[in-house]
Amino acid sequence: MLRVATLEGAKAIGLDNEIGSIEAGKLADLVVMDSNPLEDIANTNSISRVMVNGTLYDAWTLAQQWPEKKNSR
């Protein structure tokens, strides 16, 4: 299911060289979960970090964590 929503979706729109999987040179926005959603779909509620355009944020406060740690506004 996750592959269909990521790599296969990118292939379907002809963008699999740019998005759809985590590889050097590809664009990627990510969510980091503390629990495995493949074990229980309710684990999708365990998001702890979010990466957008190469910047990592705390999911609860939206404080920037990387590449430079900053407090939320």
Predicted model as a PDB file, atoms N, CA, C, CB and O in Angstrom, pLDDT in the B-factor column:
MODEL        1                                                                  
ATOM      1  N   MET A   1       0.814  -1.187   0.000  1.00 70.00           N  
ATOM      2  CA  MET A   1       0.000   0.000   0.000  1.00 70.00           C  
ATOM      3  C   MET A   1       0.867   1.264   0.000  1.00 70.00           C  
ATOM      4  CB  MET A   1      -0.931  -0.009   1.199  1.00 70.00           C  
ATOM      5  O   MET A   1       0.586   2.205  -0.742  1.00 70.00           O  
ATOM      6  N   LEU A   2       1.912   1.290   0.823  1.00 73.00           N  
ATOM      7  CA  LEU A   2       2.775   2.467   0.860  1.00 73.00           C  
ATOM      8  C   LEU A   2       3.509   2.660  -0.468  1.00 73.00           C  
ATOM      9  CB  LEU A   2       3.783   2.347   2.004  1.00 73.00           C  
ATOM     10  O   LEU A   2       3.699   3.788  -0.922  1.00 73.00           O  
ATOM     11  N   ARG A   3       3.916   1.558  -1.080  1.00 83.00           N  
ATOM     12  CA  ARG A   3       4.613   1.643  -2.368  1.00 83.00           C  
ATOM     13  C   ARG A   3       3.692   2.214  -3.445  1.00 83.00           C  
ATOM     14  CB  ARG A   3       5.132   0.254  -2.794  1.00 83.00           C  
ATOM     15  O   ARG A   3       4.139   2.982  -4.297  1.00 83.00           O  
ATOM     16  N   VAL A   4       2.424   1.846  -3.415  1.00 84.00           N  
ATOM     17  CA  VAL A   4       1.467   2.374  -4.388  1.00 84.00           C  
ATOM     18  C   VAL A   4       1.326   3.881  -4.221  1.00 84.00           C  
ATOM     19  CB  VAL A   4       0.093   1.686  -4.234  1.00 84.00           C  
ATOM     20  O   VAL A   4       1.209   4.610  -5.206  1.00 84.00           O  
ATOM     21  N   ALA A   5       1.338   4.342  -2.985  1.00 83.00           N  
ATOM     22  CA  ALA A   5       1.164   5.770  -2.714  1.00 83.00           C  
ATOM     23  C   ALA A   5       2.433   6.574  -2.952  1.00 83.00           C  
ATOM     24  CB  ALA A   5       0.705   5.970  -1.293  1.00 83.00           C  
ATOM     25  O   ALA A   5       2.379   7.803  -2.997  1.00 83.00           O  
ATOM     26  N   THR A   6       3.580   5.908  -3.106  1.00 89.00           N  
ATOM     27  CA  THR A   6       4.839   6.629  -3.263  1.00 89.00           C  
ATOM     28  C   THR A   6       5.447   6.365  -4.636  1.00 89.00           C  
ATOM     29  CB  THR A   6       5.826   6.231  -2.161  1.00 89.00           C  
ATOM     30  O   THR A   6       5.197   7.119  -5.576  1.00 89.00           O  
ATOM     31  N   LEU A   7       6.228   5.324  -4.762  1.00 91.00           N  
ATOM     32  CA  LEU A   7       6.950   5.062  -6.001  1.00 91.00           C  
ATOM     33  C   LEU A   7       6.027   4.767  -7.175  1.00 91.00           C  
ATOM     34  CB  LEU A   7       7.894   3.911  -5.805  1.00 91.00           C  
ATOM     35  O   LEU A   7       6.240   5.289  -8.269  1.00 91.00           O  
ATOM     36  N   GLU A   8       5.018   3.952  -6.973  1.00 93.00           N  
ATOM     37  CA  GLU A   8       4.114   3.616  -8.081  1.00 93.00           C  
ATOM     38  C   GLU A   8       3.309   4.837  -8.520  1.00 93.00           C  
ATOM     39  CB  GLU A   8       3.161   2.476  -7.673  1.00 93.00           C  
ATOM     40  O   GLU A   8       3.025   5.008  -9.705  1.00 93.00           O  
ATOM     41  N   GLY A   9       2.947   5.677  -7.565  1.00 91.00           N  
ATOM     42  CA  GLY A   9       2.246   6.922  -7.907  1.00 91.00           C  
ATOM     43  C   GLY A   9       3.134   7.844  -8.729  1.00 91.00           C  
ATOM     44  O   GLY A   9       2.674   8.466  -9.686  1.00 91.00           O  
ATOM     45  N   ALA A  10       4.405   7.930  -8.357  1.00 94.00           N  
ATOM     46  CA  ALA A  10       5.356   8.753  -9.104  1.00 94.00           C  
ATOM     47  C   ALA A  10       5.555   8.208 -10.517  1.00 94.00           C  
ATOM     48  CB  ALA A  10       6.703   8.819  -8.367  1.00 94.00           C  
ATOM     49  O   ALA A  10       5.643   8.973 -11.477  1.00 94.00           O  
ATOM     50  N   LYS A  11       5.625   6.888 -10.638  1.00 95.00           N  
ATOM     51  CA  LYS A  11       5.761   6.269 -11.963  1.00 95.00           C  
ATOM     52  C   LYS A  11       4.546   6.580 -12.832  1.00 95.00           C  
ATOM     53  CB  LYS A  11       5.941   4.743 -11.831  1.00 95.00           C  
ATOM     54  O   LYS A  11       4.678   6.855 -14.025  1.00 95.00           O  
ATOM     55  N   ALA A  12       3.374   6.534 -12.226  1.00 95.00           N  
ATOM     56  CA  ALA A  12       2.135   6.751 -12.978  1.00 95.00           C  
ATOM     57  C   ALA A  12       2.070   8.146 -13.595  1.00 95.00           C  
ATOM     58  CB  ALA A  12       0.934   6.537 -12.074  1.00 95.00           C  
ATOM     59  O   ALA A  12       1.451   8.337 -14.641  1.00 95.00           O  
ATOM     60  N   ILE A  13       2.704   9.111 -12.950  1.00 96.00           N  
ATOM     61  CA  ILE A  13       2.685  10.475 -13.495  1.00 96.00           C  
ATOM     62  C   ILE A  13       4.011  10.848 -14.164  1.00 96.00           C  
ATOM     63  CB  ILE A  13       2.371  11.475 -12.385  1.00 96.00           C  
ATOM     64  O   ILE A  13       4.232  12.004 -14.525  1.00 96.00           O  
ATOM     65  N   GLY A  14       4.881   9.860 -14.321  1.00 96.00           N  
ATOM     66  CA  GLY A  14       6.131  10.066 -15.035  1.00 96.00           C  
ATOM     67  C   GLY A  14       7.194  10.851 -14.279  1.00 96.00           C  
ATOM     68  O   GLY A  14       8.073  11.450 -14.898  1.00 96.00           O  
ATOM     69  N   LEU A  15       7.126  10.858 -12.944  1.00 95.00           N  
ATOM     70  CA  LEU A  15       8.082  11.615 -12.141  1.00 95.00           C  
ATOM     71  C   LEU A  15       8.942  10.741 -11.233  1.00 95.00           C  
ATOM     72  CB  LEU A  15       7.350  12.622 -11.310  1.00 95.00           C  
ATOM     73  O   LEU A  15       9.524  11.235 -10.267  1.00 95.00           O  
ATOM     74  N   ASP A  16       9.026   9.450 -11.536  1.00 94.00           N  
ATOM     75  CA  ASP A  16       9.757   8.549 -10.653  1.00 94.00           C  
ATOM     76  C   ASP A  16      11.265   8.810 -10.626  1.00 94.00           C  
ATOM     77  CB  ASP A  16       9.506   7.133 -11.068  1.00 94.00           C  
ATOM     78  O   ASP A  16      11.951   8.290  -9.747  1.00 94.00           O  
ATOM     79  N   ASN A  17      11.798   9.596 -11.561  1.00 95.00           N  
ATOM     80  CA  ASN A  17      13.209   9.988 -11.492  1.00 95.00           C  
ATOM     81  C   ASN A  17      13.424  11.154 -10.543  1.00 95.00           C  
ATOM     82  CB  ASN A  17      13.724  10.353 -12.876  1.00 95.00           C  
ATOM     83  O   ASN A  17      14.563  11.462 -10.191  1.00 95.00           O  
ATOM     84  N   GLU A  18      12.343  11.811 -10.120  1.00 93.00           N  
ATOM     85  CA  GLU A  18      12.438  12.985  -9.250  1.00 93.00           C  
ATOM     86  C   GLU A  18      11.847  12.766  -7.863  1.00 93.00           C  
ATOM     87  CB  GLU A  18      11.751  14.148  -9.898  1.00 93.00           C  
ATOM     88  O   GLU A  18      12.336  13.335  -6.886  1.00 93.00           O  
ATOM     89  N   ILE A  19      10.802  11.949  -7.764  1.00 92.00           N  
ATOM     90  CA  ILE A  19      10.094  11.727  -6.490  1.00 92.00           C  
ATOM     91  C   ILE A  19       9.708  10.260  -6.361  1.00 92.00           C  
ATOM     92  CB  ILE A  19       8.829  12.626  -6.392  1.00 92.00           C  
ATOM     93  O   ILE A  19       9.912   9.478  -7.289  1.00 92.00           O  
ATOM     94  N   GLY A  20       9.158   9.889  -5.226  1.00 91.00           N  
ATOM     95  CA  GLY A  20       8.581   8.558  -5.050  1.00 91.00           C  
ATOM     96  C   GLY A  20       9.391   7.604  -4.210  1.00 91.00           C  
ATOM     97  O   GLY A  20       8.862   6.599  -3.736  1.00 91.00           O  
ATOM     98  N   SER A  21      10.671   7.897  -4.011  1.00 90.00           N  
ATOM     99  CA  SER A  21      11.520   7.062  -3.163  1.00 90.00           C  
ATOM    100  C   SER A  21      12.632   7.942  -2.587  1.00 90.00           C  
ATOM    101  CB  SER A  21      12.115   5.847  -3.969  1.00 90.00           C  
ATOM    102  O   SER A  21      12.894   9.042  -3.075  1.00 90.00           O  
ATOM    103  N   ILE A  22      13.267   7.437  -1.554  1.00 87.00           N  
ATOM    104  CA  ILE A  22      14.336   8.197  -0.915  1.00 87.00           C  
ATOM    105  C   ILE A  22      15.655   7.795  -1.564  1.00 87.00           C  
ATOM    106  CB  ILE A  22      14.368   7.949   0.634  1.00 87.00           C  
ATOM    107  O   ILE A  22      16.171   6.700  -1.342  1.00 87.00           O  
ATOM    108  N   GLU A  23      16.184   8.705  -2.368  1.00 89.00           N  
ATOM    109  CA  GLU A  23      17.450   8.493  -3.058  1.00 89.00           C  
ATOM    110  C   GLU A  23      18.152   9.834  -3.210  1.00 89.00           C  
ATOM    111  CB  GLU A  23      17.232   7.818  -4.445  1.00 89.00           C  
ATOM    112  O   GLU A  23      17.503  10.879  -3.266  1.00 89.00           O  
ATOM    113  N   ALA A  24      19.477   9.803  -3.276  1.00 88.00           N  
ATOM    114  CA  ALA A  24      20.247  11.034  -3.479  1.00 88.00           C  
ATOM    115  C   ALA A  24      19.781  11.723  -4.752  1.00 88.00           C  
ATOM    116  CB  ALA A  24      21.767  10.734  -3.550  1.00 88.00           C  
ATOM    117  O   ALA A  24      19.632  11.090  -5.798  1.00 88.00           O  
ATOM    118  N   GLY A  25      19.554  13.016  -4.651  1.00 89.00           N  
ATOM    119  CA  GLY A  25      19.152  13.802  -5.803  1.00 89.00           C  
ATOM    120  C   GLY A  25      17.657  13.900  -6.028  1.00 89.00           C  
ATOM    121  O   GLY A  25      17.217  14.672  -6.880  1.00 89.00           O  
ATOM    122  N   LYS A  26      16.859  13.133  -5.282  1.00 90.00           N  
ATOM    123  CA  LYS A  26      15.405  13.196  -5.421  1.00 90.00           C  
ATOM    124  C   LYS A  26      14.817  14.143  -4.377  1.00 90.00           C  
ATOM    125  CB  LYS A  26      14.780  11.788  -5.284  1.00 90.00           C  
ATOM    126  O   LYS A  26      15.390  14.344  -3.307  1.00 90.00           O  
ATOM    127  N   LEU A  27      13.670  14.715  -4.709  1.00 87.00           N  
ATOM    128  CA  LEU A  27      12.935  15.551  -3.774  1.00 87.00           C  
ATOM    129  C   LEU A  27      12.191  14.639  -2.799  1.00 87.00           C  
ATOM    130  CB  LEU A  27      11.948  16.506  -4.522  1.00 87.00           C  
ATOM    131  O   LEU A  27      11.670  13.598  -3.199  1.00 87.00           O  
ATOM    132  N   ALA A  28      12.139  15.022  -1.529  1.00 82.00           N  
ATOM    133  CA  ALA A  28      11.423  14.188  -0.566  1.00 82.00           C  
ATOM    134  C   ALA A  28      10.912  15.007   0.607  1.00 82.00           C  
ATOM    135  CB  ALA A  28      12.323  13.069  -0.064  1.00 82.00           C  
ATOM    136  O   ALA A  28      11.679  15.723   1.250  1.00 82.00           O  
ATOM    137  N   ASP A  29       9.633  14.904   0.882  1.00 88.00           N  
ATOM    138  CA  ASP A  29       9.039  15.381   2.117  1.00 88.00           C  
ATOM    139  C   ASP A  29       8.697  14.116   2.897  1.00 88.00           C  
ATOM    140  CB  ASP A  29       7.758  16.312   1.863  1.00 88.00           C  
ATOM    141  O   ASP A  29       8.168  13.161   2.328  1.00 88.00           O  
ATOM    142  N   LEU A  30       8.991  14.102   4.176  1.00 90.00           N  
ATOM    143  CA  LEU A  30       8.854  12.886   4.975  1.00 90.00           C  
ATOM    144  C   LEU A  30       8.069  13.131   6.250  1.00 90.00           C  
ATOM    145  CB  LEU A  30      10.220  12.326   5.314  1.00 90.00           C  
ATOM    146  O   LEU A  30       8.012  14.252   6.758  1.00 90.00           O  
ATOM    147  N   VAL A  31       7.469  12.072   6.758  1.00 92.00           N  
ATOM    148  CA  VAL A  31       6.952  12.068   8.122  1.00 92.00           C  
ATOM    149  C   VAL A  31       7.671  10.943   8.857  1.00 92.00           C  
ATOM    150  CB  VAL A  31       5.377  11.880   8.158  1.00 92.00           C  
ATOM    151  O   VAL A  31       7.862   9.860   8.303  1.00 92.00           O  
ATOM    152  N   VAL A  32       8.069  11.192  10.094  1.00 95.00           N  
ATOM    153  CA  VAL A  32       8.745  10.200  10.914  1.00 95.00           C  
ATOM    154  C   VAL A  32       7.764   9.755  11.988  1.00 95.00           C  
ATOM    155  CB  VAL A  32      10.068  10.770  11.542  1.00 95.00           C  
ATOM    156  O   VAL A  32       7.261  10.566  12.766  1.00 95.00           O  
ATOM    157  N   MET A  33       7.500   8.453  12.016  1.00 96.00           N  
ATOM    158  CA  MET A  33       6.563   7.900  12.996  1.00 96.00           C  
ATOM    159  C   MET A  33       7.313   7.098  14.043  1.00 96.00           C  
ATOM    160  CB  MET A  33       5.505   7.020  12.307  1.00 96.00           C  
ATOM    161  O   MET A  33       8.320   6.459  13.742  1.00 96.00           O  
ATOM    162  N   ASP A  34       6.825   7.133  15.264  1.00 97.00           N  
ATOM    163  CA  ASP A  34       7.435   6.383  16.355  1.00 97.00           C  
ATOM    164  C   ASP A  34       6.980   4.927  16.378  1.00 97.00           C  
ATOM    165  CB  ASP A  34       7.112   7.042  17.677  1.00 97.00           C  
ATOM    166  O   ASP A  34       7.602   4.095  17.039  1.00 97.00           O  
ATOM    167  N   SER A  35       5.906   4.616  15.668  1.00 97.00           N  
ATOM    168  CA  SER A  35       5.375   3.254  15.621  1.00 97.00           C  
ATOM    169  C   SER A  35       5.113   2.867  14.170  1.00 97.00           C  
ATOM    170  CB  SER A  35       4.075   3.131  16.466  1.00 97.00           C  
ATOM    171  O   SER A  35       4.905   3.730  13.317  1.00 97.00           O  
ATOM    172  N   ASN A  36       5.125   1.584  13.901  1.00 95.00           N  
ATOM    173  CA  ASN A  36       4.998   1.063  12.544  1.00 95.00           C  
ATOM    174  C   ASN A  36       3.540   1.030  12.084  1.00 95.00           C  
ATOM    175  CB  ASN A  36       5.601  -0.334  12.463  1.00 95.00           C  
ATOM    176  O   ASN A  36       2.736   0.294  12.655  1.00 95.00           O  
ATOM    177  N   PRO A  37       3.183   1.817  11.059  1.00 90.00           N  
ATOM    178  CA  PRO A  37       1.805   1.811  10.572  1.00 90.00           C  
ATOM    179  C   PRO A  37       1.422   0.517   9.848  1.00 90.00           C  
ATOM    180  CB  PRO A  37       1.593   2.979   9.648  1.00 90.00           C  
ATOM    181  O   PRO A  37       0.239   0.254   9.632  1.00 90.00           O  
ATOM    182  N   LEU A  38       2.424  -0.293   9.473  1.00 88.00           N  
ATOM    183  CA  LEU A  38       2.118  -1.584   8.846  1.00 88.00           C  
ATOM    184  C   LEU A  38       1.622  -2.603   9.866  1.00 88.00           C  
ATOM    185  CB  LEU A  38       3.351  -2.130   8.129  1.00 88.00           C  
ATOM    186  O   LEU A  38       0.933  -3.560   9.514  1.00 88.00           O  
ATOM    187  N   GLU A  39       1.978  -2.392  11.137  1.00 95.00           N  
ATOM    188  CA  GLU A  39       1.511  -3.277  12.203  1.00 95.00           C  
ATOM    189  C   GLU A  39       0.107  -2.910  12.659  1.00 95.00           C  
ATOM    190  CB  GLU A  39       2.469  -3.231  13.386  1.00 95.00           C  
ATOM    191  O   GLU A  39      -0.691  -3.785  12.994  1.00 95.00           O  
ATOM    192  N   ASP A  40      -0.197  -1.602  12.673  1.00 95.00           N  
ATOM    193  CA  ASP A  40      -1.506  -1.112  13.091  1.00 95.00           C  
ATOM    194  C   ASP A  40      -1.708   0.257  12.455  1.00 95.00           C  
ATOM    195  CB  ASP A  40      -1.626  -1.039  14.660  1.00 95.00           C  
ATOM    196  O   ASP A  40      -0.909   1.167  12.677  1.00 95.00           O  
ATOM    197  N   ILE A  41      -2.756   0.408  11.676  1.00 92.00           N  
ATOM    198  CA  ILE A  41      -3.001   1.669  10.975  1.00 92.00           C  
ATOM    199  C   ILE A  41      -3.139   2.846  11.943  1.00 92.00           C  
ATOM    200  CB  ILE A  41      -4.258   1.555  10.120  1.00 92.00           C  
ATOM    201  O   ILE A  41      -2.883   3.988  11.561  1.00 92.00           O  
ATOM    202  N   ALA A  42      -3.534   2.587  13.173  1.00 96.00           N  
ATOM    203  CA  ALA A  42      -3.637   3.648  14.189  1.00 96.00           C  
ATOM    204  C   ALA A  42      -2.269   4.250  14.506  1.00 96.00           C  
ATOM    205  CB  ALA A  42      -4.275   3.096  15.476  1.00 96.00           C  
ATOM    206  O   ALA A  42      -2.190   5.351  15.050  1.00 96.00           O  
ATOM    207  N   ASN A  43      -1.198   3.541  14.172  1.00 95.00           N  
ATOM    208  CA  ASN A  43       0.150   4.058  14.399  1.00 95.00           C  
ATOM    209  C   ASN A  43       0.476   5.251  13.506  1.00 95.00           C  
ATOM    210  CB  ASN A  43       1.167   2.962  14.172  1.00 95.00           C  
ATOM    211  O   ASN A  43       1.504   5.899  13.702  1.00 95.00           O  
ATOM    212  N   THR A  44      -0.371   5.550  12.540  1.00 93.00           N  
ATOM    213  CA  THR A  44      -0.158   6.756  11.735  1.00 93.00           C  
ATOM    214  C   THR A  44      -0.337   8.009  12.590  1.00 93.00           C  
ATOM    215  CB  THR A  44      -1.127   6.785  10.536  1.00 93.00           C  
ATOM    216  O   THR A  44       0.013   9.106  12.156  1.00 93.00           O  
ATOM    217  N   ASN A  45      -0.870   7.859  13.783  1.00 95.00           N  
ATOM    218  CA  ASN A  45      -1.018   8.979  14.720  1.00 95.00           C  
ATOM    219  C   ASN A  45       0.240   9.219  15.545  1.00 95.00           C  
ATOM    220  CB  ASN A  45      -2.189   8.728  15.649  1.00 95.00           C  
ATOM    221  O   ASN A  45       0.243  10.082  16.422  1.00 95.00           O  
ATOM    222  N   SER A  46       1.312   8.469  15.277  1.00 97.00           N  
ATOM    223  CA  SER A  46       2.531   8.592  16.083  1.00 97.00           C  
ATOM    224  C   SER A  46       3.601   9.454  15.404  1.00 97.00           C  
ATOM    225  CB  SER A  46       3.099   7.211  16.374  1.00 97.00           C  
ATOM    226  O   SER A  46       4.793   9.238  15.621  1.00 97.00           O  
ATOM    227  N   ILE A  47       3.194  10.411  14.598  1.00 96.00           N  
ATOM    228  CA  ILE A  47       4.150  11.261  13.877  1.00 96.00           C  
ATOM    229  C   ILE A  47       4.896  12.152  14.870  1.00 96.00           C  
ATOM    230  CB  ILE A  47       3.425  12.128  12.805  1.00 96.00           C  
ATOM    231  O   ILE A  47       4.282  12.881  15.648  1.00 96.00           O  
ATOM    232  N   SER A  48       6.231  12.083  14.831  1.00 97.00           N  
ATOM    233  CA  SER A  48       7.045  12.886  15.741  1.00 97.00           C  
ATOM    234  C   SER A  48       7.850  13.966  15.032  1.00 97.00           C  
ATOM    235  CB  SER A  48       7.977  11.994  16.506  1.00 97.00           C  
ATOM    236  O   SER A  48       8.174  14.989  15.636  1.00 97.00           O  
ATOM    237  N   ARG A  49       8.175  13.758  13.769  1.00 97.00           N  
ATOM    238  CA  ARG A  49       8.950  14.721  12.995  1.00 97.00           C  
ATOM    239  C   ARG A  49       8.388  14.800  11.582  1.00 97.00           C  
ATOM    240  CB  ARG A  49      10.451  14.333  12.969  1.00 97.00           C  
ATOM    241  O   ARG A  49       7.786  13.850  11.082  1.00 97.00           O  
ATOM    242  N   VAL A  50       8.595  15.953  10.948  1.00 96.00           N  
ATOM    243  CA  VAL A  50       8.165  16.177   9.570  1.00 96.00           C  
ATOM    244  C   VAL A  50       9.318  16.856   8.836  1.00 96.00           C  
ATOM    245  CB  VAL A  50       6.849  17.047   9.504  1.00 96.00           C  
ATOM    246  O   VAL A  50       9.894  17.817   9.347  1.00 96.00           O  
ATOM    247  N   MET A  51       9.660  16.371   7.647  1.00 92.00           N  
ATOM    248  CA  MET A  51      10.682  17.025   6.841  1.00 92.00           C  
ATOM    249  C   MET A  51      10.034  17.595   5.593  1.00 92.00           C  
ATOM    250  CB  MET A  51      11.821  16.040   6.470  1.00 92.00           C  
ATOM    251  O   MET A  51       9.350  16.886   4.854  1.00 92.00           O  
ATOM    252  N   VAL A  52      10.255  18.886   5.365  1.00 91.00           N  
ATOM    253  CA  VAL A  52       9.720  19.582   4.199  1.00 91.00           C  
ATOM    254  C   VAL A  52      10.868  20.339   3.542  1.00 91.00           C  
ATOM    255  CB  VAL A  52       8.548  20.552   4.594  1.00 91.00           C  
ATOM    256  O   VAL A  52      11.535  21.152   4.182  1.00 91.00           O  
ATOM    257  N   ASN A  53      11.088  20.068   2.270  1.00 84.00           N  
ATOM    258  CA  ASN A  53      12.152  20.750   1.519  1.00 84.00           C  
ATOM    259  C   ASN A  53      13.507  20.687   2.222  1.00 84.00           C  
ATOM    260  CB  ASN A  53      11.772  22.199   1.289  1.00 84.00           C  
ATOM    261  O   ASN A  53      14.262  21.659   2.201  1.00 84.00           O  
ATOM    262  N   GLY A  54      13.814  19.556   2.840  1.00 85.00           N  
ATOM    263  CA  GLY A  54      15.118  19.368   3.472  1.00 85.00           C  
ATOM    264  C   GLY A  54      15.254  19.937   4.864  1.00 85.00           C  
ATOM    265  O   GLY A  54      16.337  19.871   5.445  1.00 85.00           O  
ATOM    266  N   THR A  55      14.186  20.499   5.424  1.00 92.00           N  
ATOM    267  CA  THR A  55      14.211  21.038   6.783  1.00 92.00           C  
ATOM    268  C   THR A  55      13.365  20.149   7.684  1.00 92.00           C  
ATOM    269  CB  THR A  55      13.696  22.506   6.815  1.00 92.00           C  
ATOM    270  O   THR A  55      12.223  19.827   7.356  1.00 92.00           O  
ATOM    271  N   LEU A  56      13.934  19.753   8.826  1.00 94.00           N  
ATOM    272  CA  LEU A  56      13.253  18.863   9.758  1.00 94.00           C  
ATOM    273  C   LEU A  56      12.591  19.662  10.864  1.00 94.00           C  
ATOM    274  CB  LEU A  56      14.232  17.847  10.349  1.00 94.00           C  
ATOM    275  O   LEU A  56      13.208  20.547  11.458  1.00 94.00           O  
ATOM    276  N   TYR A  57      11.316  19.344  11.143  1.00 96.00           N  
ATOM    277  CA  TYR A  57      10.531  20.037  12.175  1.00 96.00           C  
ATOM    278  C   TYR A  57       9.987  19.047  13.188  1.00 96.00           C  
ATOM    279  CB  TYR A  57       9.375  20.830  11.540  1.00 96.00           C  
ATOM    280  O   TYR A  57       9.726  17.889  12.862  1.00 96.00           O  
ATOM    281  N   ASP A  58       9.818  19.510  14.425  1.00 96.00           N  
ATOM    282  CA  ASP A  58       9.094  18.749  15.435  1.00 96.00           C  
ATOM    283  C   ASP A  58       7.621  18.784  15.054  1.00 96.00           C  
ATOM    284  CB  ASP A  58       9.332  19.326  16.883  1.00 96.00           C  
ATOM    285  O   ASP A  58       7.083  19.860  14.794  1.00 96.00           O  
ATOM    286  N   ALA A  59       6.962  17.642  15.016  1.00 95.00           N  
ATOM    287  CA  ALA A  59       5.578  17.579  14.549  1.00 95.00           C  
ATOM    288  C   ALA A  59       4.600  18.291  15.480  1.00 95.00           C  
ATOM    289  CB  ALA A  59       5.160  16.143  14.390  1.00 95.00           C  
ATOM    290  O   ALA A  59       3.565  18.777  15.024  1.00 95.00           O  
ATOM    291  N   TRP A  60       4.907  18.359  16.768  1.00 94.00           N  
ATOM    292  CA  TRP A  60       3.972  18.970  17.719  1.00 94.00           C  
ATOM    293  C   TRP A  60       4.127  20.470  17.809  1.00 94.00           C  
ATOM    294  CB  TRP A  60       4.155  18.371  19.083  1.00 94.00           C  
ATOM    295  O   TRP A  60       3.134  21.191  17.907  1.00 94.00           O  
ATOM    296  N   THR A  61       5.362  20.956  17.776  1.00 94.00           N  
ATOM    297  CA  THR A  61       5.591  22.387  17.973  1.00 94.00           C  
ATOM    298  C   THR A  61       5.933  23.116  16.676  1.00 94.00           C  
ATOM    299  CB  THR A  61       6.702  22.592  18.973  1.00 94.00           C  
ATOM    300  O   THR A  61       5.864  24.343  16.615  1.00 94.00           O  
ATOM    301  N   LEU A  62       6.298  22.367  15.647  1.00 93.00           N  
ATOM    302  CA  LEU A  62       6.779  22.889  14.369  1.00 93.00           C  
ATOM    303  C   LEU A  62       8.087  23.665  14.515  1.00 93.00           C  
ATOM    304  CB  LEU A  62       5.724  23.782  13.744  1.00 93.00           C  
ATOM    305  O   LEU A  62       8.460  24.435  13.631  1.00 93.00           O  
ATOM    306  N   ALA A  63       8.782  23.456  15.639  1.00 96.00           N  
ATOM    307  CA  ALA A  63      10.104  24.055  15.822  1.00 96.00           C  
ATOM    308  C   ALA A  63      11.089  23.361  14.889  1.00 96.00           C  
ATOM    309  CB  ALA A  63      10.572  23.948  17.308  1.00 96.00           C  
ATOM    310  O   ALA A  63      11.100  22.134  14.785  1.00 96.00           O  
ATOM    311  N   GLN A  64      11.906  24.144  14.222  1.00 96.00           N  
ATOM    312  CA  GLN A  64      12.896  23.581  13.311  1.00 96.00           C  
ATOM    313  C   GLN A  64      13.949  22.812  14.107  1.00 96.00           C  
ATOM    314  CB  GLN A  64      13.557  24.694  12.462  1.00 96.00           C  
ATOM    315  O   GLN A  64      14.480  23.318  15.095  1.00 96.00           O  
ATOM    316  N   GLN A  65      14.250  21.583  13.669  1.00 95.00           N  
ATOM    317  CA  GLN A  65      15.214  20.731  14.350  1.00 95.00           C  
ATOM    318  C   GLN A  65      16.526  20.585  13.582  1.00 95.00           C  
ATOM    319  CB  GLN A  65      14.613  19.374  14.583  1.00 95.00           C  
ATOM    320  O   GLN A  65      17.581  20.369  14.178  1.00 95.00           O  
ATOM    321  N   TRP A  66      16.454  20.703  12.255  1.00 92.00           N  
ATOM    322  CA  TRP A  66      17.633  20.517  11.409  1.00 92.00           C  
ATOM    323  C   TRP A  66      17.414  21.239  10.097  1.00 92.00           C  
ATOM    324  CB  TRP A  66      17.923  19.013  11.165  1.00 92.00           C  
ATOM    325  O   TRP A  66      16.266  21.243   9.651  1.00 92.00           O  
ATOM    326  N   PRO A  67      18.336  21.826   9.453  1.00 90.00           N  
ATOM    327  CA  PRO A  67      19.779  21.775   9.675  1.00 90.00           C  
ATOM    328  C   PRO A  67      20.249  22.682  10.808  1.00 90.00           C  
ATOM    329  CB  PRO A  67      20.496  22.147   8.413  1.00 90.00           C  
ATOM    330  O   PRO A  67      21.399  22.589  11.236  1.00 90.00           O  
ATOM    331  N   GLU A  68      19.386  23.543  11.288  1.00 90.00           N  
ATOM    332  CA  GLU A  68      19.721  24.431  12.398  1.00 90.00           C  
ATOM    333  C   GLU A  68      18.543  24.415  13.360  1.00 90.00           C  
ATOM    334  CB  GLU A  68      20.041  25.895  11.902  1.00 90.00           C  
ATOM    335  O   GLU A  68      17.397  24.604  12.951  1.00 90.00           O  
ATOM    336  N   LYS A  69      18.822  24.192  14.627  1.00 90.00           N  
ATOM    337  CA  LYS A  69      17.750  24.127  15.612  1.00 90.00           C  
ATOM    338  C   LYS A  69      17.236  25.530  15.929  1.00 90.00           C  
ATOM    339  CB  LYS A  69      18.235  23.428  16.896  1.00 90.00           C  
ATOM    340  O   LYS A  69      18.016  26.417  16.277  1.00 90.00           O  
ATOM    341  N   LYS A  70      15.916  25.729  15.807  1.00 90.00           N  
ATOM    342  CA  LYS A  70      15.283  27.009  16.108  1.00 90.00           C  
ATOM    343  C   LYS A  70      14.008  26.759  16.896  1.00 90.00           C  
ATOM    344  CB  LYS A  70      14.981  27.804  14.811  1.00 90.00           C  
ATOM    345  O   LYS A  70      13.361  25.727  16.716  1.00 90.00           O  
ATOM    346  N   ASN A  71      13.646  27.678  17.756  1.00 81.00           N  
ATOM    347  CA  ASN A  71      12.393  27.584  18.487  1.00 81.00           C  
ATOM    348  C   ASN A  71      11.227  27.954  17.568  1.00 81.00           C  
ATOM    349  CB  ASN A  71      12.420  28.500  19.733  1.00 81.00           C  
ATOM    350  O   ASN A  71      11.395  28.705  16.607  1.00 81.00           O  
ATOM    351  N   SER A  72      10.055  27.422  17.872  1.00 67.00           N  
ATOM    352  CA  SER A  72       8.874  27.795  17.087  1.00 67.00           C  
ATOM    353  C   SER A  72       8.488  29.229  17.434  1.00 67.00           C  
ATOM    354  CB  SER A  72       7.682  26.817  17.356  1.00 67.00           C  
ATOM    355  O   SER A  72       8.896  29.775  18.458  1.00 67.00           O  
ATOM    356  N   ARG A  73       7.701  29.810  16.563  1.00 63.00           N  
ATOM    357  CA  ARG A  73       7.301  31.210  16.761  1.00 63.00           C  
ATOM    358  C   ARG A  73       6.133  31.336  17.683  1.00 63.00           C  
ATOM    359  CB  ARG A  73       6.968  31.856  15.452  1.00 63.00           C  
ATOM    360  O   ARG A  73       5.676  32.447  17.951  1.00 63.00           O  
TER     361      ARG A  73                                                      
ENDMDL                                                                          
END                                                                             
